[in-house]
Amino acid sequence: YLREDLQEFLDGEVLLYQLDDLTRVNPVTLETVLRCLQARYMADRFYTNAGCTLVALNPFKPIPQLYSPELMREYHAAPQPQKLKPHVFTVGEQTYRNVKSLIEPVNQSIVVSGESGAGKTWTSRCLMKFYAVVAASPASWETHKIAERIEQRILNSNPVMEAFGNACTLRNNNSSRFGKFIQLQLNRAQQMTGAAVQTYLLEKTRVACQASSERNFHIFYQICKGASEDERLQWHLPEGAAFSWLPNPERSLEEDCFEVTREAMLHLGIDTPTQNNIFKVLAGLLHLGNIQFAASEDEAQPCQPMDDAKCSVRTASLLLGLPEDVLLETVQIRTIRAGRQQQVFRKPCPRAECDTRRDCLAKLIYARLFDWLVSVINSSICADTDSWTTFIGLLDVYGFESFPDNSLEQLCINYANEKLQQHFVAHYLRAQQEEYAVEGLEWSFVNYQDNQACLDLIEGSPISICSLINEECRLNRPSSAAQLQTRIETALAGSPCLGHNKLSREPSFIVVHYAGPVRYHTAGLVEKNKDPVPPELTRLLQQSQDPLLMGLFPTNPKEKTQEEPSGQSRNPVLTVVSKFKASLEQLLQVLHSTTPHYIRCIKPNSQGQAQTFVQEEVINTGPKLISHQNFVERYKLLRRLRPHTSSGPHSPYTAKGLPEWCPHSEEAMLEPLIQDILHTLPVLTQAAATPGDSAEAMPAPMHCGRTKVFITDSMLELLECGRAQVLEQCARCIQGGWRRHRHREQARQRRAAMLIQAAIRSWLTRKHIQRLHAAATVIKHAWQKWRIRMAYLAAKELDGVEEKHFSQAPCSLSTSPLQTRFLEAIIRLWPLGLVLANTAMGVSSFQRKLVVWACLHLPRGSPSSYSVQTAQQDQAGVTSIRALPQGSIKFHCRKSPLRYADICPEPSPYSVTGFNQILLERHRLIHM
Ligand SMILES: Nc1ncnc2c1ncn2[C@@H]1O[C@H](COP(=O)(O)OP(=O)(O)OP(=O)(O)O)[C@@H](O)[C@H]1O
C-alpha cells in the first residue's frame, strides 16, 4: 500500500510541475501555489503564469539556451506564443503584438518587480535583448545598420548604468541602487528607433558610507583594478592604495569589468578623454574620502586634517580641479548669511560636521555625475519625437523593503510599491471584470484588499506622513525625533494603517503596508528629507577648473536649485519626498495610459524571499477562478453531505448562480454534479455557523460562470472544511471496514491454523500409534510363539507325567472319558493362568498361586507330586511346576524373553499432547 501511495504522491508532484499556470492548481491556495512553484523550480522550469502575471524564479545559474536568439525568434514566430511554455519572451511578444494590433491603449508597459536579487535587472535586460532582435528593422542594409546601432546603444546603456548605479550588497552582488523606467520607442512599422531612461532615487549615500560587508558602486573598483599604469599615474591610484570609501576591494566580481564599461561608454558617444575625465573625478572622490579631520581643541579654530590626510587633500583638490585651500576651508568652515544686508558669518565646524560636509560634497558630485550620465545616455539613444509613435515601457523598481532599521529611503521605496500595488490591483480587477463579463456574471461581490487607506496615510491630503515630514522641513525649526513621532501619532491617529510599537525605545512609527507592517525610525528623517546641501559646497564646485565639473556645476544655472537658501522663499521646499512623489505620479500617469503586464521575480532559495512572495501575491486575496472540471474533481465528494431528503434545486446558490447550460457540452455533463455540490452548501454553512448566527449572517459568495466557478476565500475555506469533514468520515469508514475485514481475516486464519494443527497432530498420533501397533504385533507374535512353545513344553511334560502315572497303576485305574476331558481342559487353560501369574500389576503372589491353581484344576490332596521342567535352560517363562506332596505348587519363573513386554511405553518427547495424548493414553490402557 505504501508503495502505491508513494507512487501516487510522486505522480502528483510530476503533474504539479507540469502546471504552467498557477491559477490551475487546485485549489489556488498559498500552499499549493508554493508547492507548484517549488516543483517547477526543481524541474528547471523557471517561468510560470499566474493569471495576468508572469512569475520568474531566479535560477541562479547560467542557462544560455533559455535566452538564445533562436528561442527569441521561435516565440516571435509562434502563431500563439501563449501556447508555448511560459517565458519572459511570451510577455515580450504579447506586448509587441499588442502594439502592432493598434488596439487602445496601444502603448504597453511591463512592470518588473521583486525584491533585491530576484532577477529584475536580468529580466529587463532579457526583454531589451528580445526587442533588439525582434524589433530590428529588416529593411535596407543602411536602415538595418542604423537600427542595429540604436539597439546596440540601448543594450550598451545597461553596463554603464550598472557600473555607476549598481553595487555589491548583502543580498545581491549586482544590486541596482536606483529604480528605472526604460521607454523603448517604436515607429509605425514597430521597429525600435530609440529609447529613453528615467531613473529614480539613486542611493547616493553609498558613495561616502557603505555598510560592512557591502561595497561602493562598481565603477570605483573597476577603475582601481582596471586602470593602466599611465592612468594610475594620472589618477593617483597607485597599486594597492587603501581608500576608506573602497571597502572589500579584495572581492573580485564579474561586474568589475572596466573594459566592458569603457567600451559601452564609447558606443554611447562618451569619448575617451571624457571617460578619463570622469574616472579622474571619481579618483578625486576616493582621495576626498581619505581626508580625516582631527578634533579641534579650540572651537573658534577649524578642525585640521590629520597628518597622513594632508596629502589626500592635495591629491583630491588636484583631481577635482579645485584650489587646495578653498576645498579645505569650505569643508572646515560654515558660512552663514544673516541680517538684512546678508552679512556673512564664518563658523568653524566641529569634526563631525566637517565629515558630513565632506561626504555631502562627494554625494553632490556623484549624484550630478550619475544624472549627467543618464542624460548622455538618453541623448545617445533617444529618437526624435517624430520618429516614433508607440512605446513599450520597462519598469524595474526596488521591491518592498523591511529592515530592522528603516528610514526615509525605505519609506519612499515602500510608498512606490504601494502605488504600484494599487495600480496592479486596479488592473487585476479590470481583467477579472472582463472575465466575469465573458462568463456572463454580474460584477457585484468582490471585496478586495484595498490599500487606499495606507496610501492616504502616506501621501493623503491635507495631512499625511509625507505632508508632516515636509512641514517640518519647511518650518526649518529644530525638531526632535520624539516630537515628530508624537506629531504623526496625534495627527494621524484615525488611520487604520498607523501603528506604534510601545516597546520600542527609539522614536518610531509603524505603517501597516499591504505586504506587512514596517517600523520607520523618526530620527534623521527630517534631515534626510531636506537633503541639505550647504550653498558654499555648490559654490566651491562652481569654481572647479575641471571640464567635467564645470559642466556639472555651471556658474549661472538656468533653474533655481533647491540648494539655494530658501528660508525666506515662498516657493515650497523641494524635499526628497516631494520630488519623489512628483516623479512617482508622473510614472503612474504613464503606466495608466498603457496596457500593463506584470513580471514578478522571485528569489527562491532564501527564507526572507518566500515571505515577500507570500505577502505580495495578490491572487491569493482575490476571488479564485476554478474551472468546472477542477471544481467538480475536488469537491464532488461533498455530495456525501447532502441531506437525503433534498431532491430539488433548493440551494440558494443554484437559483442565481448557475447560468443556462448549453446541452451536449462537457460543461453540461458537469452540471448535475455542480448542482449536487451546491446543494451541500447550506449544510456546510449551517455547520460553520455559531449558534447566534442567522443564515443571512453567513453569506458564502460563490458564482458559477459558463466555464469557471468564482469563489471567495471564505467560501473556499468552507468548501475545504466540508471536504476535510467528508474525508474524515470516509477515513473512519475505511478504518472501520478495514478493522472488520482484518478481524474476520484473523479469525479465519486462526481457524485454519487450528485445523492444520489438528491435522498434523492426528497425523503424528497416527504415526505414533502405528509404531505402537507394530511394536505390539511384534510382542504379540513373540508371545504367541512363546505360548505355543510353552504349551508344547507343558504338554510334553504332562505327557511324561501321565505316562509315568499310568505306568504306576496300569491295572486298577482305567481312564474314564470324564478324566480325559478334564485333562484336556487343564492342558488348554493352564497357559492363561501362567500369563496372569506373570502380570506385573494387581495380583499378589498368593492370588497368583490361586489363579494358577484354579487354572490347572490340579487335584488337591493328590498323593502324587507334579513336576514340570523345561529342558532348555535359556527359555523364559515357567521353568518347572512341581506339585508338592502337601498339595501346593511352586513356580520357578524366568524372565520373559521379550524384555519390556510388560512395561507401558513412556511418552516420547515428540509425542503430542492434549486430546491425542488422551487418545494415546486410552489406547495404551486398552493395549495393556
Ligand atoms: N534568469 C536568470 N538566469 C540566470 N541568472 C539569473 C537570472 N535572473 C537572475 N539571475 C542571477 O541573479 C542575480 C541577481 O539578479 P538581478 O541583479 O537581476 O536582481 P535584481 O532583482 O535586479 O536585484 P536588485 O533589486 O538588487 O537590483 C544576477 O546577477 C544573476 O546572477
The ligand as an SDF file (V2000), in Angstrom:
LIG
                    3D

 31 33  0  0  0  0  0  0  0  0999 V2000
   17.1160   34.3040  -15.4450 N   0  0  0  0  0  0  0  0  0  0  0  0
   18.2940   34.2360  -14.8450 C   0  0  0  0  0  0  0  0  0  0  0  0
   19.2190   33.3470  -15.2460 N   0  0  0  0  0  0  0  0  0  0  0  0
   20.4080   33.2580  -14.6290 C   0  0  0  0  0  0  0  0  0  0  0  0
   20.7700   34.0280  -13.5900 N   0  0  0  0  0  0  0  0  0  0  0  0
   19.9030   34.9380  -13.1430 C   0  0  0  0  0  0  0  0  0  0  0  0
   18.6290   35.0980  -13.7390 C   0  0  0  0  0  0  0  0  0  0  0  0
   17.9780   36.0530  -13.0620 N   0  0  0  0  0  0  0  0  0  0  0  0
   18.8150   36.4880  -12.1150 C   0  0  0  0  0  0  0  0  0  0  0  0
   19.9780   35.8270  -12.1640 N   0  0  0  0  0  0  0  0  0  0  0  0
   21.1140   35.9840  -11.2450 C   0  0  0  0  0  0  0  0  0  0  0  0
   20.6790   36.6500  -10.0970 O   0  0  0  0  0  0  0  0  0  0  0  0
   21.4350   37.8090   -9.8690 C   0  0  0  0  0  0  0  0  0  0  0  0
   20.5490   38.8940   -9.3320 C   0  0  0  0  0  0  0  0  0  0  0  0
   19.6730   39.2960  -10.3200 O   0  0  0  0  0  0  0  0  0  0  0  0
   19.3270   40.8440  -10.5540 P   0  0  0  0  0  0  0  0  0  0  0  0
   20.5350   41.6760  -10.3980 O   0  0  0  0  0  0  0  0  0  0  0  0
   18.5930   40.9300  -11.8190 O   0  0  0  0  0  0  0  0  0  0  0  0
   18.3910   41.0760   -9.3090 O   0  0  0  0  0  0  0  0  0  0  0  0
   17.5110   42.3780   -9.0330 P   0  0  0  0  0  0  0  0  0  0  0  0
   16.1400   41.9050   -8.7400 O   0  0  0  0  0  0  0  0  0  0  0  0
   17.6670   43.3550  -10.1200 O   0  0  0  0  0  0  0  0  0  0  0  0
   18.1590   42.8700   -7.6850 O   0  0  0  0  0  0  0  0  0  0  0  0
   18.3010   44.3840   -7.1830 P   0  0  0  0  0  0  0  0  0  0  0  0
   16.9690   44.8620   -6.8100 O   0  0  0  0  0  0  0  0  0  0  0  0
   19.1960   44.2410   -6.0150 O   0  0  0  0  0  0  0  0  0  0  0  0
   18.9070   45.1370   -8.3030 O   0  0  0  0  0  0  0  0  0  0  0  0
   22.0270   38.1580  -11.2080 C   0  0  0  0  0  0  0  0  0  0  0  0
   23.2370   38.7950  -11.0500 O   0  0  0  0  0  0  0  0  0  0  0  0
   22.2070   36.8110  -11.8500 C   0  0  0  0  0  0  0  0  0  0  0  0
   23.4330   36.2550  -11.4590 O   0  0  0  0  0  0  0  0  0  0  0  0
  1  2  1  0
  2  3  1  0
  2  7  2  0
  3  4  2  0
  4  5  1  0
  5  6  2  0
  6  7  1  0
  6 10  1  0
  7  8  1  0
  8  9  2  0
  9 10  1  0
 10 11  1  0
 11 12  1  0
 11 30  1  0
 12 13  1  0
 13 14  1  0
 13 28  1  0
 14 15  1  0
 15 16  1  0
 16 17  2  0
 16 18  1  0
 16 19  1  0
 19 20  1  0
 20 21  2  0
 20 22  1  0
 20 23  1  0
 23 24  1  0
 24 25  2  0
 24 26  1  0
 24 27  1  0
 28 29  1  0
 28 30  1  0
 30 31  1  0
M  END
$$$$
